[in-house]
């Protein structure tokens, strides 16, 4: 499992944030300077989300001809959906990478973890958020 260690930071506006950035590097993730070796534990997901829910995922990868289709198919297949998953894309200014933001309906924390596991093994993926 991957566990995200997300240190809190207080911004100039006095608001505390638990935002993190995770980079997929050789099946290992780095988060805010911490090595991440496990997916978020089930109890963390269950404590921060009420399932079933719409869960937002962002996948960034190399902008090749079928990256977006591959990502959408992986999520749809893992969730066993027959309908299209709501998603949007944005290409970087140089055109080398594309982000895919997906908002599937998930039934449990286990489904979230399973989707992230499959996405981490998908060709072209550079970053999972």
NORQUILIN-V661755 format. One record per backbone hydrogen bond with DSSP energy under -0.5 kcal/mol. CO is the residue of the C=O (numbers start at 1). NH is the residue of the N-H. Records with the same first field share a line. If there is no record, write none. Layout:
BEGIN
CO=NH / NH
END
This chain:
BEGIN
2=39
3=5
4=6
5=7
9=11 / 17
11=14
15=11
17=9
21=32
23=25 / 30
25=28
28=25
29=36
30=23
31=34
34=31
35=37
36=29
38=2
41=44 / 45
42=46
43=47
44=48
45=49
49=51
53=55 / 106
54=56
55=104
57=102
58=129
59=100
60=126 / 127
61=98
62=64
64=67
66=70
67=71
68=72
69=73
70=74
71=75
72=76
73=77
74=78
75=79
76=81
77=80
86=103
88=101
90=99
92=95
96=63
97=92
98=61
99=90 / 101
100=59 / 102
101=88
102=57
104=55 / 106
106=52 / 53
108=112
109=113
110=114
111=115
112=116
113=117
114=118
115=119
116=120
117=121
118=121
119=122
122=125
124=62
126=24
127=60
END
